[in-house]
Amino acid sequence: MDNSGIAINTEARTLSQQVRSQLLLLVGILFGAFLILQILFTAYTLDFTADRVMALDAQVLLRNINENPSHTLPRDKSFSAYKQWDDIPHTTRTLFSQPPEPGDAAEAETTLSNGQVEVIYVFHYINEASSEGLQQLFVLNRYDEQDMEAFTETFISAIVNQALWVTLLLFLALFVLISWILRKTSEPFKMLSQWAAELSHNPEQSLTPNFPIAELNDIANQLERGVADVHASNQREQQFLKHASHELRTPLAIMQASLDTLSLQVNEKSQRPVQRALRASTKMSTLTNTLLWLAHESEAPIEKVVTNPKSLCQSIIKDHEYLAEHRDIHSTLNISIPSLLIEHTLFSIVLTNLIRNAYQYSAAGDIDISITTQQLTISNPLSSHNNPTRNNTQGFGLGLQLVDRICKKLHWKLSVSQPDEHFLVTITWKDTRG
């Protein structure tokens, strides 16, 4: 028996959903990157602001000294200034490895006798705007570490909060703008979808596409031509089926009648081949009617008939035993029900195709056939030499394609598997008892 194709289940999203998810991901990444940059910028701003404040203090102090030479340099506990590096007290200078470069500040920490930690900043200021008077100063600022931490925390918190609100407002405006653009962009695609749905319901009606996007008009034109071609092909196929229905049934009926007449005229010795021809003609007529019924996709219900499943299986097996010649293949029937109320003709076609494929592709061993009130199971050993599925990935052969179509039409559940080097086909239907 050949294998079925592999069904691939894919979930597609709309264009709006796809772009919206990508937009949210991009906004999240940009938002995080913007916050990181803002934090780094805040730290840089804090250092730069501190340097500029110290430079401003030094500039004002140096101007006052140059304007009033008697002006004394401050020597407060928290703020002091010196003309030369060597004028700074030795205990303070030793805290720094070297004097800061002009325009730069240096930082150091020291622990006081009371256990408090003091932070000392030294700023080297040079007046480059004037060549007269005192040109440079070393400005010292002393801060308690706790005061510095409190100030820094307040400063950073204020900056980060402001940056966060600005970022949120900016990205909210950006998101609203992009959402509006996305909605405007997706509207033509929705129009195309509605147009395509209307075209599918009315393939004969001419619907001239008139979308605001030229590419969508091209797609619509191609879709309209494709639907028109398919509709014309369906019309030709339906016309062919109407003719085929008559052309096939008429000669089959003539053959059937001729064979019936012949069976009455021949002697007993010739009855056997005539009866075989009659059975073949009957099967061919049944199969033809079934194929036409499937091709027409008729919704008319098929009449259910009380069927003897065991007798039907034995008859089918007898007709196909020739396929097992020169091979050690045997069939085992496990049928516990005497009768079954089912669509006899279609059930017979399904059973015939499955048993024939089992005999044709089975390895040496037993073909197990089991029928219950709601299930048919056929299992045969796999044969790597005879089984075409080993080298053929195209799925069902013609026989199993027909089985698949019938099962879908009757809403029977068909499953194909390969457990333990066996090929297993299971068909399940509603529980119907004869």
C-alpha positions as CSV (number, residue, x, y, z in Angstrom):
1,M,0.0,0.0,0.0
2,D,1.4,3.4,-0.8
3,N,1.6,6.2,1.7
4,S,-0.3,9.4,2.0
5,G,1.1,12.9,1.6
6,I,2.2,14.9,4.6
7,A,-0.2,17.6,5.6
8,I,1.4,20.9,6.5
9,N,-0.6,23.1,8.8
10,T,0.4,26.8,8.6
11,E,-1.1,29.7,10.3
12,A,-1.0,33.0,8.4
13,R,-1.4,36.4,9.8
14,T,-2.8,39.5,8.2
15,L,-0.5,42.2,7.0
16,S,-1.6,44.5,9.8
17,Q,-0.9,41.9,12.4
18,Q,2.5,41.1,10.9
19,V,3.6,44.8,10.6
20,R,2.1,45.6,14.0
21,S,4.1,42.8,15.8
22,Q,7.3,43.9,14.0
23,L,6.6,47.5,14.9
24,L,6.1,46.7,18.6
25,L,9.4,44.7,18.6
26,L,11.2,47.6,16.9
27,V,9.6,50.1,19.4
28,G,10.7,48.0,22.3
29,I,14.3,47.8,21.1
30,L,14.5,51.5,20.3
31,F,12.9,52.4,23.6
32,G,15.4,50.3,25.6
33,A,18.3,51.7,23.5
34,F,17.1,55.2,24.0
35,L,16.9,54.8,27.8
36,I,20.4,53.4,27.9
37,L,21.7,56.3,25.8
38,Q,19.8,58.7,28.1
39,I,21.4,57.2,31.2
40,L,24.8,57.4,29.7
41,F,24.1,61.0,28.5
42,T,22.9,61.8,32.1
43,A,26.1,60.6,33.6
44,Y,28.1,62.6,31.1
45,T,25.9,65.7,31.7
46,L,26.5,65.4,35.5
47,D,30.3,65.4,35.1
48,F,30.2,68.1,32.5
49,T,27.9,70.3,34.6
50,A,30.1,69.9,37.7
51,D,33.2,70.9,35.7
52,R,31.4,73.9,34.2
53,V,30.2,75.1,37.6
54,M,33.8,74.8,39.0
55,A,35.1,76.6,35.9
56,L,32.6,79.4,36.4
57,D,33.5,79.8,40.1
58,A,37.2,79.9,39.1
59,Q,36.6,82.4,36.3
60,V,34.7,84.8,38.6
61,L,37.2,84.5,41.3
62,L,40.2,85.1,38.9
63,R,38.5,88.2,37.5
64,N,37.9,89.6,41.0
65,I,41.6,89.0,41.9
66,N,42.8,90.7,38.6
67,E,40.5,93.6,39.2
68,N,41.4,93.9,42.9
69,P,44.8,92.6,43.7
70,S,44.1,92.9,47.4
71,H,41.3,90.3,47.1
72,T,42.3,87.3,49.1
73,L,41.8,83.7,47.9
74,P,39.1,81.8,49.8
75,R,40.1,79.2,52.2
76,D,36.8,77.8,53.4
77,K,36.2,74.2,54.5
78,S,34.2,73.4,51.4
79,F,35.7,75.8,48.9
80,S,39.3,77.1,48.5
81,A,41.5,78.3,45.7
82,Y,45.3,78.3,45.1
83,K,47.5,80.1,42.6
84,Q,50.0,77.2,42.3
85,W,49.8,73.4,42.7
86,D,52.4,73.5,45.4
87,D,50.3,76.0,47.4
88,I,47.8,73.3,48.1
89,P,48.4,71.6,51.4
90,H,50.6,68.6,51.2
91,T,48.1,66.2,52.8
92,T,45.6,67.2,50.1
93,R,48.1,67.0,47.2
94,T,49.1,63.5,48.1
95,L,45.6,62.3,47.5
96,F,46.2,63.0,43.8
97,S,48.8,61.2,41.7
98,Q,49.4,64.3,39.6
99,P,47.9,67.8,38.9
100,P,44.9,67.8,36.6
101,E,45.4,69.1,33.1
102,P,44.2,72.6,32.3
103,G,40.4,72.7,32.0
104,D,40.1,69.3,33.7
105,A,39.0,68.2,37.2
106,A,40.4,65.5,39.4
107,E,38.5,63.6,42.1
108,A,39.8,61.9,45.3
109,E,38.3,60.6,48.6
110,T,39.6,60.8,52.1
111,T,38.3,59.6,55.5
112,L,38.1,62.2,58.2
113,S,38.8,61.5,61.9
114,N,35.1,61.2,62.7
115,G,34.8,58.4,60.1
116,Q,33.0,60.5,57.5
117,V,34.1,60.1,53.9
118,E,34.9,63.4,52.1
119,V,35.0,63.8,48.3
120,I,37.5,66.4,47.0
121,Y,37.4,67.9,43.5
122,V,40.4,69.9,42.1
123,F,39.8,72.0,39.0
124,H,42.7,73.5,37.1
125,Y,41.5,76.7,35.5
126,I,43.5,78.8,33.0
127,N,42.3,82.1,31.7
128,E,43.1,82.0,28.0
129,A,41.1,85.2,27.2
130,S,43.6,87.6,28.8
131,S,47.4,87.7,29.0
132,E,47.5,90.2,31.9
133,G,47.3,89.5,35.6
134,L,46.9,86.1,37.2
135,Q,46.4,83.4,34.6
136,Q,45.5,80.2,36.5
137,L,43.9,78.9,39.6
138,F,43.5,75.6,41.3
139,V,40.0,75.4,42.8
140,L,39.2,72.8,45.5
141,N,35.6,71.7,46.5
142,R,35.0,69.4,49.4
143,Y,31.7,67.6,49.8
144,D,30.4,65.0,52.3
145,E,29.9,61.7,50.5
146,Q,26.4,61.3,51.7
147,D,25.5,64.8,50.4
148,M,27.1,64.0,47.1
149,E,25.1,60.8,46.8
150,A,21.9,62.5,47.7
151,F,22.5,65.2,45.2
152,T,23.5,62.8,42.5
153,E,20.5,60.6,43.1
154,T,18.1,63.6,43.0
155,F,19.8,64.9,39.8
156,I,19.7,61.6,38.0
157,S,16.2,60.8,39.1
158,A,15.0,64.2,37.8
159,I,16.8,63.7,34.5
160,V,15.7,60.1,34.0
161,N,12.1,60.9,34.8
162,Q,12.0,63.8,32.4
163,A,13.7,61.6,29.7
164,L,11.3,58.8,30.4
165,W,8.2,61.0,29.9
166,V,9.7,62.6,26.8
167,T,10.5,59.2,25.4
168,L,7.1,57.8,26.1
169,L,5.4,60.8,24.5
170,L,7.7,60.7,21.5
171,F,7.2,57.0,21.0
172,L,3.5,57.2,21.6
173,A,3.2,59.9,18.9
174,L,5.4,57.8,16.6
175,F,3.3,54.7,17.3
176,V,0.1,56.6,16.6
177,L,1.5,58.0,13.4
178,I,2.8,54.6,12.1
179,S,-0.5,52.9,13.1
180,W,-2.4,55.5,11.1
181,I,0.0,55.0,8.1
182,L,-0.4,51.2,8.5
183,R,-4.2,51.4,8.6
184,K,-4.2,53.6,5.5
185,T,-1.8,51.2,3.8
186,S,-3.8,48.0,4.7
187,E,-7.1,49.5,3.6
188,P,-6.4,48.7,-0.1
189,F,-5.5,45.1,0.8
190,K,-8.9,44.8,2.6
191,M,-10.6,46.2,-0.5
192,L,-8.7,43.6,-2.6
193,S,-9.8,40.8,-0.3
194,Q,-13.4,41.9,-0.5
195,W,-13.2,42.3,-4.2
196,A,-11.7,38.8,-4.5
197,A,-14.5,37.4,-2.3
198,E,-17.1,39.0,-4.5
199,L,-15.3,37.7,-7.6
200,S,-15.3,34.2,-6.3
201,H,-19.1,34.3,-5.6
202,N,-19.8,35.9,-9.0
203,P,-17.1,34.6,-11.4
204,E,-19.2,35.4,-14.5
205,Q,-19.6,39.1,-13.4
206,S,-17.1,41.5,-14.8
207,L,-15.6,43.5,-11.8
208,T,-13.2,46.2,-13.0
209,P,-10.5,46.7,-10.3
210,N,-10.0,50.3,-9.2
211,F,-7.6,50.4,-6.3
212,P,-5.4,53.4,-5.2
213,I,-2.3,51.2,-5.6
214,A,-1.2,50.3,-9.1
215,E,0.3,46.9,-8.0
216,L,-3.0,45.9,-6.5
217,N,-4.7,46.6,-9.7
218,D,-2.2,44.4,-11.5
219,I,-2.8,41.6,-9.0
220,A,-6.6,42.0,-9.3
221,N,-6.3,41.8,-13.1
222,Q,-4.3,38.6,-12.9
223,L,-6.7,37.2,-10.3
224,E,-9.7,38.0,-12.5
225,R,-8.1,36.3,-15.5
226,G,-7.2,33.3,-13.4
227,V,-10.7,33.0,-12.0
228,A,-12.1,33.4,-15.5
229,D,-9.9,30.6,-16.8
230,V,-10.8,28.3,-13.9
231,H,-14.5,29.1,-14.4
232,A,-14.3,28.3,-18.1
233,S,-12.4,25.1,-17.3
234,N,-15.1,24.1,-14.8
235,Q,-17.8,24.8,-17.4
236,R,-16.0,22.7,-20.0
237,E,-15.5,19.9,-17.4
238,Q,-19.2,20.0,-16.4
239,Q,-20.2,19.9,-20.0
240,F,-17.8,17.0,-20.6
241,L,-19.3,15.1,-17.6
242,K,-22.8,15.6,-18.9
243,H,-21.8,14.0,-22.2
244,A,-19.6,11.4,-20.4
245,S,-22.4,10.4,-18.1
246,H,-24.5,9.5,-21.2
247,E,-21.7,8.2,-23.4
248,L,-20.4,5.8,-20.6
249,R,-23.6,4.6,-19.2
250,T,-25.2,3.8,-22.6
251,P,-22.5,1.3,-23.8
252,L,-22.2,-0.2,-20.3
253,A,-26.0,-0.8,-20.3
254,I,-25.7,-2.4,-23.7
255,M,-22.9,-4.6,-22.5
256,Q,-24.8,-5.6,-19.5
257,A,-27.9,-6.5,-21.5
258,S,-25.9,-8.4,-24.1
259,L,-24.1,-10.4,-21.4
260,D,-27.4,-11.2,-19.7
261,T,-28.8,-12.4,-23.0
262,L,-25.6,-14.3,-23.7
263,S,-25.7,-16.1,-20.4
264,L,-29.1,-17.5,-21.3
265,Q,-27.9,-18.8,-24.7
266,V,-24.6,-20.4,-23.9
267,N,-24.2,-23.8,-22.4
268,E,-23.2,-24.5,-18.8
269,K,-19.5,-24.9,-19.7
270,S,-19.4,-21.3,-21.0
271,Q,-21.3,-19.8,-18.1
272,R,-18.3,-19.2,-16.0
273,P,-16.5,-16.7,-18.2
274,V,-19.8,-15.0,-19.0
275,Q,-20.6,-14.6,-15.4
276,R,-17.1,-13.1,-14.7
277,A,-17.7,-10.7,-17.6
278,L,-21.1,-9.8,-16.0
279,R,-19.5,-9.1,-12.6
280,A,-16.8,-7.0,-14.2
281,S,-19.4,-5.1,-16.2
282,T,-21.4,-4.5,-13.0
283,K,-18.3,-3.3,-11.2
284,M,-17.4,-1.0,-14.0
285,S,-20.9,0.5,-14.1
286,T,-20.8,1.0,-10.3
287,L,-17.4,2.6,-10.5
288,T,-18.4,4.9,-13.4
289,N,-21.5,6.1,-11.5
290,T,-19.3,6.7,-8.4
291,L,-16.7,8.7,-10.3
292,L,-19.4,10.8,-11.9
293,W,-21.0,11.3,-8.6
294,L,-17.7,12.5,-7.1
295,A,-17.0,14.7,-10.1
296,H,-20.4,16.3,-9.9
297,E,-19.8,16.9,-6.2
298,S,-23.4,16.1,-5.5
299,E,-24.8,16.7,-2.0
300,A,-27.5,14.1,-2.5
301,P,-27.2,11.4,0.3
302,I,-26.3,7.9,-0.7
303,E,-28.7,5.2,0.3
304,K,-27.5,2.9,3.0
305,V,-27.9,-0.8,2.5
306,V,-27.6,-3.7,4.9
307,T,-24.3,-5.4,4.0
308,N,-22.7,-8.6,5.0
309,P,-19.1,-7.4,5.6
310,K,-17.6,-10.9,5.9
311,S,-19.1,-12.2,2.7
312,L,-18.1,-9.0,0.9
313,C,-14.5,-9.3,2.1
314,Q,-14.3,-13.0,1.1
315,S,-15.5,-12.2,-2.4
316,I,-13.0,-9.4,-2.8
317,I,-10.2,-11.5,-1.5
318,K,-11.0,-14.3,-3.9
319,D,-10.9,-11.9,-6.8
320,H,-7.4,-10.6,-5.9
321,E,-5.7,-13.8,-4.7
322,Y,-3.9,-13.9,-8.0
323,L,-1.8,-10.9,-6.8
324,A,-0.3,-13.1,-4.1
325,E,0.9,-15.9,-6.4
326,H,4.5,-17.1,-5.7
327,R,4.5,-15.1,-2.4
328,D,3.8,-16.4,1.1
329,I,0.9,-14.0,1.8
330,H,-2.3,-15.0,3.7
331,S,-5.3,-13.0,4.8
332,T,-6.9,-13.1,8.2
333,L,-10.4,-11.8,8.7
334,N,-11.5,-10.5,12.1
335,I,-15.2,-9.6,11.5
336,S,-17.4,-10.0,14.6
337,I,-20.6,-8.4,13.2
338,P,-23.0,-10.2,10.9
339,S,-24.3,-7.1,9.1
340,L,-23.6,-3.5,8.6
341,L,-25.9,-0.6,7.5
342,I,-23.7,1.4,5.2
343,E,-23.4,2.9,1.8
344,H,-22.8,-0.4,0.2
345,T,-21.5,0.7,-3.2
346,L,-19.0,3.2,-1.9
347,F,-18.0,0.8,0.9
348,S,-17.4,-1.9,-1.6
349,I,-15.2,0.4,-3.7
350,V,-13.1,1.5,-0.7
351,L,-12.7,-2.1,0.5
352,T,-11.7,-3.3,-2.9
353,N,-9.0,-0.7,-3.4
354,L,-7.6,-1.2,0.1
355,I,-7.5,-5.0,-0.2
356,R,-6.0,-4.9,-3.7
357,N,-3.2,-2.5,-2.6
358,A,-2.6,-4.7,0.5
359,Y,-2.1,-7.7,-1.7
360,Q,0.0,-5.8,-4.3
361,Y,2.5,-4.2,-1.9
362,S,2.6,-6.5,1.0
363,A,5.7,-8.5,2.1
364,A,5.4,-12.1,3.1
365,G,3.1,-12.6,6.1
366,D,-0.5,-12.0,7.1
367,I,-2.9,-9.3,5.8
368,D,-5.1,-8.5,8.8
369,I,-8.6,-7.2,8.0
370,S,-10.8,-6.1,10.8
371,I,-14.3,-4.6,10.6
372,T,-16.5,-3.4,13.5
373,T,-19.7,-1.4,13.7
374,Q,-17.7,1.8,13.2
375,Q,-14.3,1.0,11.9
376,L,-12.4,-0.7,9.2
377,T,-8.7,-1.7,9.7
378,I,-6.3,-3.3,7.2
379,S,-2.7,-4.0,8.1
380,N,0.0,-5.6,6.0
381,P,3.8,-6.1,6.4
382,L,5.9,-3.5,4.7
383,S,8.0,-4.5,1.7
384,S,10.9,-2.3,0.8
385,H,11.1,-3.9,-2.6
386,N,7.4,-3.9,-3.5
387,N,6.2,-0.9,-1.6
388,P,6.4,2.1,-4.0
389,T,6.3,4.6,-1.1
390,R,9.9,3.9,-0.4
391,N,10.9,5.6,-3.6
392,N,7.8,7.7,-4.2
393,T,6.9,10.7,-2.1
394,Q,4.0,11.8,-4.2
395,G,1.5,10.2,-1.8
396,F,-1.6,8.2,-2.7
397,G,-1.9,6.2,-5.9
398,L,-5.0,6.4,-8.0
399,G,-6.8,3.8,-5.9
400,L,-6.1,5.4,-2.6
401,Q,-6.9,8.9,-4.0
402,L,-10.3,7.5,-4.8
403,V,-10.6,6.1,-1.2
404,D,-9.6,9.5,0.1
405,R,-12.2,11.3,-2.0
406,I,-14.9,8.9,-0.9
407,C,-14.0,9.2,2.8
408,K,-14.0,13.0,2.6
409,K,-17.3,13.0,0.8
410,L,-18.9,10.7,3.4
411,H,-17.2,12.4,6.3
412,W,-15.3,9.2,7.2
413,K,-12.0,9.6,9.0
414,L,-9.1,8.1,7.1
415,S,-5.7,7.6,8.8
416,V,-2.5,5.9,7.4
417,S,0.4,5.0,9.6
418,Q,3.4,2.6,9.7
419,P,3.7,1.0,13.1
420,D,6.3,-1.8,13.7
421,E,7.2,-2.3,10.0
422,H,3.5,-2.6,9.0
423,F,1.4,-0.5,6.9
424,L,-1.9,0.3,8.7
425,V,-5.0,1.9,7.2
426,T,-7.9,2.8,9.5
427,I,-11.3,4.2,8.4
428,T,-13.8,5.3,11.0
429,W,-17.4,6.2,10.5
430,K,-20.5,6.6,12.7
431,D,-21.8,3.6,14.5
432,T,-24.4,2.0,12.2
433,R,-25.8,-1.4,12.9
434,G,-27.7,-3.4,10.3
